[in-house]
């Protein structure tokens, strides 16, 4: 995710990032190593909403949205084999979360410019990407949340409720991420200050961590 400038570093945003990374890791440990422990997947439902919200913050703060998009696509390609191995699918049967976030970025970019082509990334979400249309729509809902929290939070809650009615699953546990998101959006979680972390580390850690932790889990499963 895009990092804010060091001069006005948002530690609340950093907290969301680490919660997202931690819950994602727990989720993938459950997916790859311990599928019998469903509670690990429950914990993991918090990760995607946080990443979707962080993406919206990144689009707002980046000076180069095209560069941001290219970075997501590059790491989507880098991460695809580790993602396929972790999920036990053929390399292109299902596309990883970076593809979802890239489509979300395009959706937000077009929405911000009132473009009539906003339907293009939404239609592309019907491709076999991680979280599918739900994922891209969630990014759009958090874009709306930044403008009116009632609208964005309401739409995200409604979609999760409808999905549960249509096909009961643990995905609606994603709503547990809303309190953290709303706290940050309201400014109550925004703790500004300087950061000692190198800008490159802050900027690229998640991009590199995602494929590496998936590969590590696959190796552990293979050796176990």
N, C-alpha and C positions, 0 to 999 in steps of 0.2 A: 504494500500500500504506500501511497505517497506520504512523505514525512513533512511536517511543518517546519518552518525555518527555526534554526537554533535559538535566535533572539527571542522568539515568542513560543517556545516549545510547550505543547499542550500535553501535560502528564495524564490528564483524564483520557485523552485519546490513546495515549500509550498504554494505559491500563486496559482499555477495551481491546487493544491489539493483542495483549498477552493473554487475556481471558479467552479470546477467540482462538489463539494458537494452542493454548493449553487444552481447551475443550475439544478442539479438532483432533489433537493428538490422542486424547482419551477415546474419542470416537473411533479412530483408526486402529487403536490397539484392540478395541472390541471387534472391529470388522475383520482384522487379519489374524489376531492371535487368540482372542477369547470370544468367539461369536455366541457362546452359551451364556455369557453374562450380558444380558440385554441392558442392564443399568448403564453400562459404558456407552451404549448407543444413545440412551436417554440424555446423558450428560452432553454428548456431542451435538445435540439439536441446537444448543446455544451458539455454536460456532458460525454457521452461515449467516444468520441475521446480523451478527456483529461485523463480519467481513463485508456484507452488503452495505451496511451503514458506513463503515470505514471507506469503502470505495466512493460513496457519495461525497464524503469529506475530502477525499483525495482529489476528486474532479473539481471541487470548489477551490482547492488551494493550489493546484498545479498550474504552472505557467505554460505547460506544453501537453495538452490533452492527447495530441497525436503520438507523442513520445510515450506517454503513459499507456496508450492502447497498444503500441508496438511491443512494449515491454511485457504486457499481459499475454500477447499472442506468442512471443518468443518463449516465455516460460511455460505456456500451455503446451507447446510442442515438445519442450524439454521434459515436461512432467508426464507426458502421455503414456510412455512405456511403464514407468513405475506405478502410475495410477491403474493401468490395465492389469499388471501383475498383482497388485494389492486387491483388486476387485475380482480377480479370477475370470477376466473376460478377454476376448481378442482385442488387439491394439486399438482398433477404431470402432468397436461396437458401442462404446460409451466414451464421451469426452469429459475431461476433468474440469474442475471448478474454475480454472483460469479462463477457459472458453466462456463459461457462464458470466464471469465478471467482465470479460471483454465485451460481451453483448450488452451487459448492464451499463457499462460505460457509454457505449454508443447510444443506448436508449436515453440516458440522462443528458448526454451532449445534445441530441436532437430535440429532446423535450425543452431544454433550456433555450433553444433557438426557435421554438414553435415550428419546427420543421414538419411538413406533411409526410415525411418519409419515416416517421417514428415507427410505423407498422413493420418496417423491414427487420430490425433486430428482434422485435417481438415475434414475428413470423419465423425467424431463424431459430428461435428458442424451441421450436418443435423438433429440431434436430436432437439426436440422443446425447444431450449435454447433461452434466450433473445438475440435478434439481430442475431441469427443464424450464418450462414457462413460469413455473412457480418461482424459480430463482431470479429470472429477469424481471418479473413483475415485482418481486420483493425489493429489488434495487430501486425500481420506480416508486414504490410506496415510501421508501425512506427518503427519496428525493422530495416527495410531497410532504413528508413529515418535517423536513427542514424548513418548509414554508408555513405549514400549519400542522402541528403535532396531532391534532384531533383527526384530521383527514388521513394522514399517513398511518398512524397507529390503528385507526378504525378499519381501514382497508386491509392492512396486514392481519389484524385479528379476524376480520370477516372471512378472508380467504382461508385461513387456517381452520376456522370453525366449519366452513363449508366442506373442505377437504376431509375433515374428520367424519362428518355426516355421510359423505359419499363413500369413503373407504377408511374406516377406523385404523389409525396407526399412531406411532409415537411422534410423528413429525410436528403436530401442533405444540409439542413441548418447546418449540422454537419461540413461543410467546414469552417464555421465561427470560429471554434476552431483552424484552421491551423495557423493563424498569431501568436497566443500565443505559440503554440507548436514550430513553427519555430524560434521565438524569443528566447525561452529557449534553443533550440537545437544549436543555433548559439553562445550561451554564453552571449547574451545581457540581458538576464533576470536572469542570475545566480548571485545572491547576497549572497556571502558566509559570514558566521559568526556563532556565537554560539547561541544556543537556550536554553531558560529557561524552556521550556516545558519538562515534564518528558518523557523519552524515551518510556515508556510503553504507555503513552497517545498518543504520536505521532504515535506509531506503530499500536495501536488497535482502535483508535477513529473511523475511517471509518467503520471498520468491525462491531463494535457495533452499530454505528449510523444507518447503512442501515436497519436492521430489526426493530430497535426501532422507527424510523421515519415513516416507513410503518405502523406499528401497531398503532402509535399515530393518523395517518390520518384515518385509518379504524375506530378507536374508535370515533373520532370527527364526521365522517360521520354517524355512527350508532346513536350517541346521538343528532345529529342536527335535 
